[in-house]
Amino acid sequence: MSGLAGPGAQALTGPIPSMLIMKKCPIIIVLCALLAGCATGYHKLTPLSLTGGFKEKDLGRNVWRVTFSANGYTTRETAQCFWLYRCAELALQKGFQGFEILSDIRLAQSVPAEKAFGSNQSEVQQAVFVPIMIPMDESYKPNIEADIVLLKGPINAHPPKVFDAAKLKAALQPHIEKPMKSGGNVKPHVHDYLLDRKLGTST
C-alpha cells in the first residue's frame, strides 16, 4: 500500500488539509462576526442571508404577505421603513398604483413639533421623537409581517392604511438611500409620509 501512496497522497489524507482549514477558520469567524454586528440591509431574504431581509408571498386576489426580518442590531424604525418601501416597490413592480394594509399592525410614528405641542408652540422646529436604541444582543429582532392588497389607480391615499405607492417610495427614498448603499440604520426622522397631509389623493 505504501508503494501506491506517492508524495502527493499526504496532501490529500495527511495533516496539511487540517492545517489549511485551521488557518482559514479565523477568517471565516471574523467575517461572520462582522456580518452579525451589522444592521440588516435592504435585500431579499434567502437561505444564505445571515442578517435577514424581505420576502413576500402571493396569497391570491392581489393580496400579498410582506415580511421584513431583521437582526438585533437593526432598529424598529429601519425595519419599518424597509417594509413600507418593499410594499410600495412590490405594488409598482406588479403594475399597481397603491396598496392597503389589511393586517392590524401599528406603525411607529414620530410627529412634527407643532402637532405634539399645539399651534402656540410653532416656534419649536425639532421633531418629537423617542429614538429606538440598538440592542447589543440578538434577543430583540424587529420583524414585520403583514398582508396588503394591491390597488389600481387613482389612489385616494389615507396613511397609515392606504398608500399611493409612487409617492410613498419617493418619500422614503431620502431616508433609506444611504443605509441601502452602505449599510447601517435609518436615521431618526419625522414620519410625515404616514400623515394624510403629505400623501394625499393621487391624480
Protein Blocks (a to p, Z undefined) as FASTA:
>chain_A
ZZmmcfklmmmmmmmlmmmmmmmmmmmmmmmmmmmmpccddddddfklmnbccddddebj
hiacddddddfkbcfklmmmmmmmmmmmmmmmnopabdcdfbdcdddddddfklmnojkl
mmpmbdcdddddddfbfkbccdddddddddddddddddfkbccfklmmmmmmmmmmmmmm
ngpjddddddfklpfklmccdZZ
